[in-house]
């Protein structure tokens, strides 16, 4: 039996919005708003489905460089 070399190695490469929201500990509506504003990296649209690259999401470091959600700048 092979053991994963790093934590989460068996996790899926692409996450659903619900899975990504749980990983980031945010409400799924917040995540949908980030996607709508194109502030979330690694988002892939497949038809009507949205998937988010796990490795990109984990490497993402949101900062205070942009406007707050729903705020126009």
Backbone atoms as SQL, in Angstrom:
CREATE TABLE atoms (id INTEGER PRIMARY KEY, chain TEXT, resi INTEGER, resn TEXT, atom TEXT, x REAL, y REAL, z REAL);
INSERT INTO atoms VALUES
  (1, 'A', 1, 'UNK', 'N', 0.843, -1.177, 0.000),
  (2, 'A', 1, 'UNK', 'CA', 0.000, 0.000, 0.000),
  (3, 'A', 1, 'UNK', 'C', 0.886, 1.237, 0.000),
  (4, 'A', 2, 'UNK', 'N', 0.566, 2.210, -0.860),
  (5, 'A', 2, 'UNK', 'CA', 1.344, 3.429, -0.984),
  (6, 'A', 2, 'UNK', 'C', 0.745, 4.524, -0.113),
  (7, 'A', 3, 'UNK', 'N', 1.600, 5.209, 0.625),
  (8, 'A', 3, 'UNK', 'CA', 1.148, 6.309, 1.472),
  (9, 'A', 3, 'UNK', 'C', 1.399, 7.623, 0.749),
  (10, 'A', 4, 'UNK', 'N', 0.480, 8.576, 0.853),
  (11, 'A', 4, 'UNK', 'CA', 0.722, 9.882, 0.240),
  (12, 'A', 4, 'UNK', 'C', 1.931, 10.553, 0.881),
  (13, 'A', 5, 'UNK', 'N', 2.728, 11.250, 0.080),
  (14, 'A', 5, 'UNK', 'CA', 3.936, 11.887, 0.601),
  (15, 'A', 5, 'UNK', 'C', 3.666, 13.212, 1.292),
  (16, 'A', 6, 'UNK', 'N', 2.535, 13.832, 0.989),
  (17, 'A', 6, 'UNK', 'CA', 2.200, 15.084, 1.649),
  (18, 'A', 6, 'UNK', 'C', 0.722, 15.102, 2.015),
  (19, 'A', 7, 'UNK', 'N', 0.381, 15.909, 3.001),
  (20, 'A', 7, 'UNK', 'CA', -1.008, 15.979, 3.448),
  (21, 'A', 7, 'UNK', 'C', -1.897, 16.474, 2.318),
  (22, 'A', 8, 'UNK', 'N', -3.025, 15.835, 2.141),
  (23, 'A', 8, 'UNK', 'CA', -3.976, 16.253, 1.130),
  (24, 'A', 8, 'UNK', 'C', -3.654, 15.765, -0.264),
  (25, 'A', 9, 'UNK', 'N', -2.673, 14.896, -0.415),
  (26, 'A', 9, 'UNK', 'CA', -2.278, 14.429, -1.739),
  (27, 'A', 9, 'UNK', 'C', -3.400, 13.642, -2.408),
  (28, 'A', 10, 'UNK', 'N', -4.287, 13.063, -1.622),
  (29, 'A', 10, 'UNK', 'CA', -5.376, 12.292, -2.199),
  (30, 'A', 10, 'UNK', 'C', -6.613, 13.151, -2.464),
  (31, 'A', 11, 'UNK', 'N', -6.548, 14.425, -2.089),
  (32, 'A', 11, 'UNK', 'CA', -7.675, 15.331, -2.320),
  (33, 'A', 11, 'UNK', 'C', -7.804, 15.601, -3.813),
  (34, 'A', 12, 'UNK', 'N', -9.009, 15.910, -4.274),
  (35, 'A', 12, 'UNK', 'CA', -9.200, 16.160, -5.710),
  (36, 'A', 12, 'UNK', 'C', -8.450, 17.408, -6.161),
  (37, 'A', 13, 'UNK', 'N', -8.018, 17.396, -7.423),
  (38, 'A', 13, 'UNK', 'CA', -7.299, 18.540, -7.980),
  (39, 'A', 13, 'UNK', 'C', -8.222, 19.735, -8.180),
  (40, 'A', 14, 'UNK', 'N', -9.493, 19.451, -8.493),
  (41, 'A', 14, 'UNK', 'CA', -10.476, 20.505, -8.707),
  (42, 'A', 14, 'UNK', 'C', -11.562, 20.407, -7.644),
  (43, 'A', 15, 'UNK', 'N', -11.945, 21.552, -7.085),
  (44, 'A', 15, 'UNK', 'CA', -12.946, 21.599, -6.022),
  (45, 'A', 15, 'UNK', 'C', -14.230, 22.233, -6.528),
  (46, 'A', 16, 'UNK', 'N', -15.334, 21.828, -5.945),
  (47, 'A', 16, 'UNK', 'CA', -16.600, 22.504, -6.202),
  (48, 'A', 16, 'UNK', 'C', -16.612, 23.793, -5.377),
  (49, 'A', 17, 'UNK', 'N', -17.575, 24.644, -5.621),
  (50, 'A', 17, 'UNK', 'CA', -17.683, 25.885, -4.858),
  (51, 'A', 17, 'UNK', 'C', -17.906, 25.574, -3.379),
  (52, 'A', 18, 'UNK', 'N', -18.737, 24.590, -3.092),
  (53, 'A', 18, 'UNK', 'CA', -18.994, 24.222, -1.694),
  (54, 'A', 18, 'UNK', 'C', -17.717, 23.729, -1.010),
  (55, 'A', 19, 'UNK', 'N', -16.935, 22.892, -1.706),
  (56, 'A', 19, 'UNK', 'CA', -15.686, 22.377, -1.138),
  (57, 'A', 19, 'UNK', 'C', -14.676, 23.498, -0.912),
  (58, 'A', 20, 'UNK', 'N', -14.567, 24.412, -1.881),
  (59, 'A', 20, 'UNK', 'CA', -13.635, 25.535, -1.756),
  (60, 'A', 20, 'UNK', 'C', -14.063, 26.469, -0.623),
  (61, 'A', 21, 'UNK', 'N', -15.358, 26.714, -0.501),
  (62, 'A', 21, 'UNK', 'CA', -15.865, 27.572, 0.572),
  (63, 'A', 21, 'UNK', 'C', -15.557, 26.951, 1.936),
  (64, 'A', 22, 'UNK', 'N', -15.730, 25.649, 2.048),
  (65, 'A', 22, 'UNK', 'CA', -15.428, 24.970, 3.309),
  (66, 'A', 22, 'UNK', 'C', -13.926, 25.044, 3.606),
  (67, 'A', 23, 'UNK', 'N', -13.096, 24.898, 2.583),
  (68, 'A', 23, 'UNK', 'CA', -11.649, 24.962, 2.761),
  (69, 'A', 23, 'UNK', 'C', -11.212, 26.346, 3.231),
  (70, 'A', 24, 'UNK', 'N', -11.820, 27.390, 2.666),
  (71, 'A', 24, 'UNK', 'CA', -11.489, 28.767, 3.036),
  (72, 'A', 24, 'UNK', 'C', -12.254, 29.258, 4.262),
  (73, 'A', 25, 'UNK', 'N', -13.244, 28.473, 4.687),
  (74, 'A', 25, 'UNK', 'CA', -14.102, 28.822, 5.826),
  (75, 'A', 25, 'UNK', 'C', -14.851, 30.124, 5.583),
  (76, 'A', 26, 'UNK', 'N', -15.437, 30.212, 4.378),
  (77, 'A', 26, 'UNK', 'CA', -16.278, 31.356, 4.036),
  (78, 'A', 26, 'UNK', 'C', -17.615, 30.845, 3.534),
  (79, 'A', 27, 'UNK', 'N', -18.592, 31.721, 3.499),
  (80, 'A', 27, 'UNK', 'CA', -19.902, 31.385, 2.985),
  (81, 'A', 27, 'UNK', 'C', -19.802, 31.180, 1.479),
  (82, 'A', 28, 'UNK', 'N', -20.567, 30.267, 0.930),
  (83, 'A', 28, 'UNK', 'CA', -20.499, 30.012, -0.516),
  (84, 'A', 28, 'UNK', 'C', -20.931, 31.233, -1.324),
  (85, 'A', 29, 'UNK', 'N', -21.822, 32.073, -0.764),
  (86, 'A', 29, 'UNK', 'CA', -22.217, 33.301, -1.463),
  (87, 'A', 29, 'UNK', 'C', -21.027, 34.247, -1.606),
  (88, 'A', 30, 'UNK', 'N', -20.178, 34.297, -0.594),
  (89, 'A', 30, 'UNK', 'CA', -18.972, 35.105, -0.654),
  (90, 'A', 30, 'UNK', 'C', -18.071, 34.614, -1.776),
  (91, 'A', 31, 'UNK', 'N', -17.934, 33.306, -1.888),
  (92, 'A', 31, 'UNK', 'CA', -17.098, 32.731, -2.934),
  (93, 'A', 31, 'UNK', 'C', -17.674, 33.019, -4.322),
  (94, 'A', 32, 'UNK', 'N', -18.985, 32.899, -4.469),
  (95, 'A', 32, 'UNK', 'CA', -19.613, 33.218, -5.750),
  (96, 'A', 32, 'UNK', 'C', -19.382, 34.690, -6.119),
  (97, 'A', 33, 'UNK', 'N', -19.399, 35.570, -5.132),
  (98, 'A', 33, 'UNK', 'CA', -19.161, 36.983, -5.398),
  (99, 'A', 33, 'UNK', 'C', -17.709, 37.213, -5.829),
  (100, 'A', 34, 'UNK', 'N', -16.764, 36.545, -5.196),
  (101, 'A', 34, 'UNK', 'CA', -15.370, 36.634, -5.616),
  (102, 'A', 34, 'UNK', 'C', -15.194, 36.140, -7.048),
  (103, 'A', 35, 'UNK', 'N', -15.892, 35.074, -7.392),
  (104, 'A', 35, 'UNK', 'CA', -15.829, 34.533, -8.750),
  (105, 'A', 35, 'UNK', 'C', -16.429, 35.539, -9.728),
  (106, 'A', 36, 'UNK', 'N', -17.562, 36.106, -9.384),
  (107, 'A', 36, 'UNK', 'CA', -18.230, 37.073, -10.261),
  (108, 'A', 36, 'UNK', 'C', -17.337, 38.291, -10.518),
  (109, 'A', 37, 'UNK', 'N', -16.619, 38.727, -9.486),
  (110, 'A', 37, 'UNK', 'CA', -15.741, 39.884, -9.609),
  (111, 'A', 37, 'UNK', 'C', -14.355, 39.518, -10.153),
  (112, 'A', 38, 'UNK', 'N', -14.180, 38.258, -10.518),
  (113, 'A', 38, 'UNK', 'CA', -12.899, 37.704, -11.025),
  (114, 'A', 38, 'UNK', 'C', -11.737, 37.991, -10.087),
  (115, 'A', 39, 'UNK', 'N', -11.974, 37.882, -8.780),
  (116, 'A', 39, 'UNK', 'CA', -10.939, 38.092, -7.773),
  (117, 'A', 39, 'UNK', 'C', -10.387, 36.781, -7.226),
  (118, 'A', 40, 'UNK', 'N', -10.945, 35.664, -7.652),
  (119, 'A', 40, 'UNK', 'CA', -10.506, 34.361, -7.170),
  (120, 'A', 40, 'UNK', 'C', -9.746, 33.653, -8.283),
  (121, 'A', 41, 'UNK', 'N', -8.491, 33.288, -8.062),
  (122, 'A', 41, 'UNK', 'CA', -7.721, 32.618, -9.109),
  (123, 'A', 41, 'UNK', 'C', -8.084, 31.138, -9.225),
  (124, 'A', 42, 'UNK', 'N', -7.778, 30.554, -10.369),
  (125, 'A', 42, 'UNK', 'CA', -7.953, 29.118, -10.560),
  (126, 'A', 42, 'UNK', 'C', -9.368, 28.683, -10.862),
  (127, 'A', 43, 'UNK', 'N', -10.240, 29.609, -11.240),
  (128, 'A', 43, 'UNK', 'CA', -11.639, 29.282, -11.510),
  (129, 'A', 43, 'UNK', 'C', -11.774, 28.793, -12.947),
  (130, 'A', 44, 'UNK', 'N', -12.458, 27.675, -13.102),
  (131, 'A', 44, 'UNK', 'CA', -12.686, 27.089, -14.417),
  (132, 'A', 44, 'UNK', 'C', -14.187, 26.871, -14.582),
  (133, 'A', 45, 'UNK', 'N', -14.726, 27.375, -15.684),
  (134, 'A', 45, 'UNK', 'CA', -16.137, 27.177, -16.001),
  (135, 'A', 45, 'UNK', 'C', -16.249, 26.024, -16.983),
  (136, 'A', 46, 'UNK', 'N', -17.014, 25.022, -16.628),
  (137, 'A', 46, 'UNK', 'CA', -17.264, 23.883, -17.493),
  (138, 'A', 46, 'UNK', 'C', -18.776, 23.826, -17.687),
  (139, 'A', 47, 'UNK', 'N', -19.220, 24.372, -18.805),
  (140, 'A', 47, 'UNK', 'CA', -20.658, 24.500, -18.997),
  (141, 'A', 47, 'UNK', 'C', -21.214, 25.409, -17.921),
  (142, 'A', 48, 'UNK', 'N', -22.194, 24.904, -17.179),
  (143, 'A', 48, 'UNK', 'CA', -22.775, 25.685, -16.082),
  (144, 'A', 48, 'UNK', 'C', -22.116, 25.377, -14.744),
  (145, 'A', 49, 'UNK', 'N', -21.135, 24.491, -14.746),
  (146, 'A', 49, 'UNK', 'CA', -20.431, 24.116, -13.517),
  (147, 'A', 49, 'UNK', 'C', -19.201, 24.980, -13.314),
  (148, 'A', 50, 'UNK', 'N', -18.868, 25.193, -12.069),
  (149, 'A', 50, 'UNK', 'CA', -17.662, 25.940, -11.709),
  (150, 'A', 50, 'UNK', 'C', -16.773, 25.009, -10.899),
  (151, 'A', 51, 'UNK', 'N', -15.509, 24.965, -11.270),
  (152, 'A', 51, 'UNK', 'CA', -14.520, 24.208, -10.510),
  (153, 'A', 51, 'UNK', 'C', -13.358, 25.132, -10.207),
  (154, 'A', 52, 'UNK', 'N', -12.679, 24.880, -9.094),
  (155, 'A', 52, 'UNK', 'CA', -11.582, 25.723, -8.643),
  (156, 'A', 52, 'UNK', 'C', -10.370, 24.827, -8.394),
  (157, 'A', 53, 'UNK', 'N', -9.243, 25.210, -8.986),
  (158, 'A', 53, 'UNK', 'CA', -8.012, 24.426, -8.816),
  (159, 'A', 53, 'UNK', 'C', -7.565, 24.499, -7.355),
  (160, 'A', 54, 'UNK', 'N', -7.425, 23.345, -6.731),
  (161, 'A', 54, 'UNK', 'CA', -7.062, 23.273, -5.307),
  (162, 'A', 54, 'UNK', 'C', -5.696, 23.895, -5.038),
  (163, 'A', 55, 'UNK', 'N', -4.685, 23.570, -5.851),
  (164, 'A', 55, 'UNK', 'CA', -3.341, 24.080, -5.596),
  (165, 'A', 55, 'UNK', 'C', -3.263, 25.600, -5.747),
  (166, 'A', 56, 'UNK', 'N', -4.001, 26.149, -6.710),
  (167, 'A', 56, 'UNK', 'CA', -4.033, 27.597, -6.900),
  (168, 'A', 56, 'UNK', 'C', -4.732, 28.275, -5.725),
  (169, 'A', 57, 'UNK', 'N', -5.808, 27.670, -5.265),
  (170, 'A', 57, 'UNK', 'CA', -6.561, 28.222, -4.142),
  (171, 'A', 57, 'UNK', 'C', -5.718, 28.225, -2.863),
  (172, 'A', 58, 'UNK', 'N', -4.977, 27.151, -2.634),
  (173, 'A', 58, 'UNK', 'CA', -4.143, 27.069, -1.436),
  (174, 'A', 58, 'UNK', 'C', -2.974, 28.040, -1.484),
  (175, 'A', 59, 'UNK', 'N', -2.481, 28.368, -2.680),
  (176, 'A', 59, 'UNK', 'CA', -1.363, 29.295, -2.830),
  (177, 'A', 59, 'UNK', 'C', -1.817, 30.753, -2.835),
  (178, 'A', 60, 'UNK', 'N', -3.121, 30.978, -2.998),
  (179, 'A', 60, 'UNK', 'CA', -3.675, 32.322, -3.096),
  (180, 'A', 60, 'UNK', 'C', -3.552, 33.045, -1.770),
  (181, 'A', 61, 'UNK', 'N', -3.091, 34.287, -1.816),
  (182, 'A', 61, 'UNK', 'CA', -2.970, 35.110, -0.618),
  (183, 'A', 61, 'UNK', 'C', -3.726, 36.403, -0.851),
  (184, 'A', 62, 'UNK', 'N', -5.012, 36.411, -0.504),
  (185, 'A', 62, 'UNK', 'CA', -5.783, 37.645, -0.724),
  (186, 'A', 62, 'UNK', 'C', -5.219, 38.764, 0.135),
  (187, 'A', 63, 'UNK', 'N', -5.197, 39.934, -0.433),
  (188, 'A', 63, 'UNK', 'CA', -4.670, 41.078, 0.309),
  (189, 'A', 63, 'UNK', 'C', -5.659, 42.217, 0.312),
  (190, 'A', 64, 'UNK', 'N', -5.197, 43.346, 0.734),
  (191, 'A', 64, 'UNK', 'CA', -6.038, 44.534, 0.795),
  (192, 'A', 64, 'UNK', 'C', -5.812, 45.434, -0.408),
  (193, 'A', 65, 'UNK', 'N', -5.316, 44.882, -1.502),
  (194, 'A', 65, 'UNK', 'CA', -5.016, 45.678, -2.676),
  (195, 'A', 65, 'UNK', 'C', -6.225, 46.065, -3.506),
  (196, 'A', 66, 'UNK', 'N', -7.326, 45.359, -3.354),
  (197, 'A', 66, 'UNK', 'CA', -8.504, 45.636, -4.162),
  (198, 'A', 66, 'UNK', 'C', -9.652, 46.134, -3.319),
  (199, 'A', 67, 'UNK', 'N', -10.744, 46.479, -3.983),
  (200, 'A', 67, 'UNK', 'CA', -11.916, 46.944, -3.240),
  (201, 'A', 67, 'UNK', 'C', -12.560, 45.803, -2.455),
  (202, 'A', 68, 'UNK', 'N', -13.304, 46.149, -1.436),
  (203, 'A', 68, 'UNK', 'CA', -14.054, 45.150, -0.676),
  (204, 'A', 68, 'UNK', 'C', -15.143, 44.578, -1.557),
  (205, 'A', 69, 'UNK', 'N', -15.648, 43.411, -1.208),
  (206, 'A', 69, 'UNK', 'CA', -16.694, 42.776, -1.987),
  (207, 'A', 69, 'UNK', 'C', -17.887, 43.715, -2.147),
  (208, 'A', 70, 'UNK', 'N', -18.358, 43.850, -3.369),
  (209, 'A', 70, 'UNK', 'CA', -19.504, 44.691, -3.638),
  (210, 'A', 70, 'UNK', 'C', -19.203, 46.176, -3.691),
  (211, 'A', 71, 'UNK', 'N', -17.946, 46.535, -3.520),
  (212, 'A', 71, 'UNK', 'CA', -17.554, 47.948, -3.509),
  (213, 'A', 71, 'UNK', 'C', -16.933, 48.303, -4.859),
  (214, 'A', 72, 'UNK', 'N', -17.343, 49.422, -5.426),
  (215, 'A', 72, 'UNK', 'CA', -16.771, 49.892, -6.691),
  (216, 'A', 72, 'UNK', 'C', -15.617, 50.837, -6.389),
  (217, 'A', 73, 'UNK', 'N', -14.585, 50.717, -7.207),
  (218, 'A', 73, 'UNK', 'CA', -13.450, 51.598, -6.998),
  (219, 'A', 73, 'UNK', 'C', -13.156, 52.334, -8.261);
